[in-house]
Amino acid sequence: YSIKRDILKKLKEVGTEFNILDSLEIIGRLSELNKLTISNNSQILNIKEIQTEHSKYLKDIKNNTNVIFTGYDTYDKNYGAFKTGDLIIVAARTGVGKTAFVTNLISNLMKQNKSIGLVSLEMNSSEIYQRILQSDLQLTKFEIESGNYDSFINEYNEKNKDKKFFIDIT
């Protein structure tokens, strides 16, 4: 009903100004109706359409298109790889390895040149990056902070400076 109300409102606007608008302006105003119906329209599919979507989904997996492998073979085999556009939320109680899992996952995805966005509710960007360094370089926190591996870390930073990895800490 809200879509119908929006369409009716737009038609009334065009109708009242019909005589003073040129044809291009009328077409422009009416094309806004299409935007209203597309942006507000829910998509209800019948079983045939669902089957078609599912076939496409399986084909993408077989062809490795729109598929992102986690780098964890057991996970990918048992649960399937991530799909392009997936939102992955990792949540669990304290101390079960969420950060270790996510930083290892980020390392694996960076090696595949995937775009990664991370929202962190408890760690700042430096802490997260340190954990990624620890994972990738197989160094302890103490070894990284000691300064003995600065050239190794600088080489890693240079190699990865153009990766699409973003952290939202707000």
C-alpha positions, 0 to 999 in steps of 0.5 A: 500500500505504501508503494501505491501511495507513493505512485499516486502522489507522484502521478498527482504531482505530474498531473497538476504540472502537466500543462507547464512541463515539457515532455522530457520533464514529464518522462523524467518525473514518471521514470521516478515511479520505476525507482519507487517500485524497484527500491521498495519492491520485495522479491517473491519467488516461486519454486521454479525461480528458486530452483533456477537461482539455486542452479546458478548458485551451484554452478558458481561454486563448481566454477569457483566464481563468486566464491571465496575460499577461507584457506581452511580446507576442512571448513571449506569442505564441510561448510562451503566457501564464502560467497561474494557479498556474504556478511560473516559475523564471528561471535563467541564467549571470551577466550575461545579464539575468535581473534586468532580465527579472524586474523588467520582468515584475514591473512588467508584472504589477503593472500587471495587479494580479496577485499576485507572489511572488519568491524572491531568492537574491542581491539584497536587497529594496531592490535589487530594488525599486530595479530595479523603480523604474528599469524603471517610472520610466525613471530611472537608478540615479544619478537615483533615488539623487540625491534629485531625483526623490523626489516622483516616486518617492513618488507611484509608491510611493503608487500601488503601496502596496497591490499584492500583491508579496512578496519572500522573501530568506531 
